[in-house]
Amino acid sequence: MADVQEFLGGKKTEAALEKIVGQKFTTATLTVLRKHEVEHVRVYYPILVPPIGNLPVKAGSKVIQGDPLTYGPRDPHEILELAGAGAVYDYFVENLQSVYKAQGVDINDKHIEVIIRQMLRKRQIKEPGDTPFLPGQIVDRFQLRRENEKVRQAIQAGKMIKYVDPMTSENVEREPREATANWILLGITEASLATESFLSAASFQKTTRVLTEAAVRGKKDTLVGLKENVIIGRLIPAGTGVSQYRSLAVDVERGPAWAHQSLTALVEAEAPEELQPDAGLAFPSLAEMAAEEATSVPEEPEDES
């Protein structure tokens, strides 16, 4: 929570969020326990409320999972768990924009969303399936996507996993299984240090720790990001700097079509019909004009005396 408070500001009393899907708020008095009715089942669980002030809900209010039941800042980790990544985006954008707009600053939502996207980039492995991951391991979402794509390709190719059932000692075949993972929310500091590039991480914070860990683990920086390429003075992999475009062969011998045309032909092509020269008239070429200028004798200035 400290990393998120670093992003939002000072720590305050957190708001309680609804944890059960689709229910009706039946009691809204300032007591420790709150009653919730879901069809024919009553669920009781404690909610800490502020000693003074009103609640944002009242008897008969319809609430959904993730809705605030008390006033105060909400825990983004709890929002992610209950309502998903979309609710986290909305929560951060709404609160940060309110700060900027209060100061008269107009900033586009996309700049905030880029930061939030990096904070939500990692995944925590729930079930590794037939991938090389381990349960609880935190991996990059692109790495998770690549490994799951390999599993899907194996399924399409008809490959089967063969193993011996430890209970029956029989040979069993099954299709490969993809890894499943949960979203995790990192603070801006942890998100920057959790990058695959140790050059990018070391340039942000904790330089000594990052470089020492990279040396001990024998890490190799593949230089796939923008920041690490800027650090070493290489062309960034964006636009024409992408490797696919840098490897294109250019025919330097071939010039544009207009390069083989004479200046007279270009002028005649652009001139209106009424200004086109007669067929009997001949215009000197550029080479003839240059030769004539070279052979001409400059006039001597007159003697003023």
N, C-alpha and C positions, 0 to 999 in steps of 0.2 A: 504494500500500500504506500510505502514511502516513495517509491519511484513515481507512482501516479500523482501523489500529492506534490511532488517536485514539478510535475507538468501543470497541475491545476492551481497550486498555491498552498496556503497554510492549511493545517489540519483542523477540522471542525467535527462536530457531532454528526455521525452518518445517519441517513434516513433508512428506515426499515422498508424492505421491498417485499412485495407479494411473492410467495414461493409456490403457490398451488394454482393450477390452470383452471380458469373459468369458474368463478364462484361469486357469491353475493355477500357483501359485507353486512352483517346483521347487528353488530354492536359497536358503538363508537364512543364509549366512555373511557375516561382516563384510568384504566386499570391495567394490571400487568398482563392478563390473558385476554385474548380476543377470540370471538367465536366466528367460525366460517362454516357455511353450509354448502356442501357439494352434493347435489341430488339428495340422497337419503343418508349421507355420511357426514358426521360432524367432526371437524378436525380442530384440535386445540394446540397452540404453540405460543410461547411467550414472545412478546415484542416490547422492547424498551422504548419508552416514549419520553419526550421532554417534560419536566415538571410543570411548566407553564405553557400556555399557548393552545391554539386549536389544532385539530387534525384535518388533513386534506380530504378525509373520507367521513361519511356519516352513515347512519343506519339506512340500509337499502341501496347503498352505492354498489354499482357493478365494477369489479376490479378484475384485471387479468394478470397473468404472471409477469412480474417485473415492475408493476405499478408501485409508486411510492405510497406507503401507508402513514408516514410521518414526514414532517418538514425537515429539511437539512440536506447537505450534499450526499449524493448516492455513491456507493462503492462501485467503480467501473468493473472490477473483477466479478462482483455479484451480478451486475447487469449483463455481462458477457455470459455468465453461467445460466441465467434465467431467461433472458430475452434474445441473446444472440449478438453477433457482430454488428448488425445493422443498428441496433439500439445503442451500442457503444459509440458508433460514428455520430449518430444524432445527438447523443449526450455531450460529447466533446465539442462538436461544432457549435451547438446551441450555447453552451456556457462560455466558450472562448470568444465567439462572436459578440456576445453580450458585453464582454469586457472591452473589446475594441470599439464597438459602436457607442459605448458610453463615453469614450474619449473622442468621438467624431472621426474615427479611422475606418475607412471602407476597405475591407480585404476580402478577396474571393475565397469561397469555401474550399476550393481545390487545394490551396496551399496548406490548410489545416488537415485536409483529408490525406495528403501525401505523408504527413508526419504520423497520423493514426495508422495508415497502411503499414508503415515500418514497425510500429508498435505491435501490430497484429500479424507480423510475418511468420512467427514461429508456431510450431505445433508440438504438442506432447503426445507421444505414441501411447495409444490405449491397448491395441492388439496388433502386434507386429506382423501377423500372418506369415507369409513366406518371403518377407523382405529381410534385409540384414539388420534392421533396427531392433532395439531392445525395449521392453515395456518401461514407460516413464521417461524415455529418452526425448530430449528436446531437439528437434530438427527444423531445418528451413522448409517452408512449404513447397518451394520449387524442388528440393531434393526429395520430399515425400511424393510429389507428383511424378517425378522421373521414375522412382522405384515402382510405384503403382502402375505406371504405364508399361514397364517391363513385364509385370505380372499379367496385365491385360493382353499383351502381345503373346505371352506364353499360353494363355487360355485360348486365344483365337487360333494359335497354331496346333491346338489339340494336345498339348503336353500335359502329363499327369504326374502327380507326386506319389511315389510308391514308398510305403513304410510298413512296419510290422506293428500291429495293434498290441500294446503291452498287456491288455486284458485277455485277449483270445489267442494271441500269438499267430494271428492270420495275416497274410499279406493283403494290404488294403491300398486302393488307388483312389485319389480324389483330385479335384481341380486345385490349382494354386489359389491362395487367398491373398487379397490385398490387405495392406496395413490400414488401420483406423486410428484416428488421432483426434484430440480435443484442441480447441482454440485456446491460446494463452495470451495474456496481455502483459507486455513488458514496458517499463518506463523508458524514457528517451535515452537515458544513460545506458541502461542494460541493453536496449535495442541496438545502440551504436556499437557496444562492445561485443555483441553476439554475432557480428558479421563474420562471414567466412574468410575475409581478407584481414590478415593481421596488420598490414600497413594502414588500412583504413581505421581499424580499431585503435591502434597505437597513436594515431594522429589526433584522437579525440580526447581520451582521458586514460589515466593509469598506464602510461607508456611503458614504464619499467616492467610492470607485471605482465602486460600483454606480450612484449618482446621476449621476456624470459620464458613464458609458457610456450610461445611459438618455437623457441630454440630447443626447449626440452622435448617437445613433441615432434620436432623435425617437420614443421608445417611448410607447405609450399603455396605461395600466393600465385594464383592463376591470372591475376590482373584482369578480371572480367567486369569490374565496376568502374565508375567514373573517377571516384576520389583517389584510388590507388594509382591510376594512370596519370592523374594530374600531379601527384606527389613526385613521381619519378620523371616527369616531363615528357610522357608519351602522348600520342594522339588519343583522345578519348574515344571509346567504342560507341559513338553516336553519330547518326547521319551518315556522311561520307566516310567517317572513321570506322564504321563497322567492317569487320574483316572480309565479309562477302563482297563489299564494294571496293576495298583496297586491292583485292586480288584480280580485278578486272583488267584485261589487256586492252590497251588503247593503240590504235593504228595511227602513228604520228605521220606516216607518209601520205595519208589521205587527207586532203583539205576540203573545205566547203566548196560547193558548186560555183559560187560567185567568184572564187579565187582564180578560176581559169578563164573568166570573161574579161574582155578589155573594158577600159573606162568608157569608151565610145558606145559600146553595146549596152552598158548599164544606163547611160544617159538617154540613149534612144528608146530603151524599154520603158523608162519612167516619164518621158516627155509626152505631152498630148499630141494627137494626130496633126493638129494644125501647125505645131512647131516641129514636126518631123522634117529632117533635111531632104532635099531632092536627091533622086538616085544618081544624078550626074555629078553632084558635089562630093568631094572626098575630104574627109577630115584626117589630119595627121594623127598617127598613133603616139603613144607616150614615148616610145623609143625615138621616133623621128623628131619630136619636140625637144627631147633631151639632147640629141645630136646637133640640132640647129642652134640650141642655146650655147653648146660648148664651142662651136665654130665661129660664133658671132664675136666681133671685135668690139670691146667697150669704147664708147665715145670719150675723147679727151676733153677735160673741162676747159672752157674758154679762159684766156688770160685776161683778168680784169684790168691789168695795167695797160 
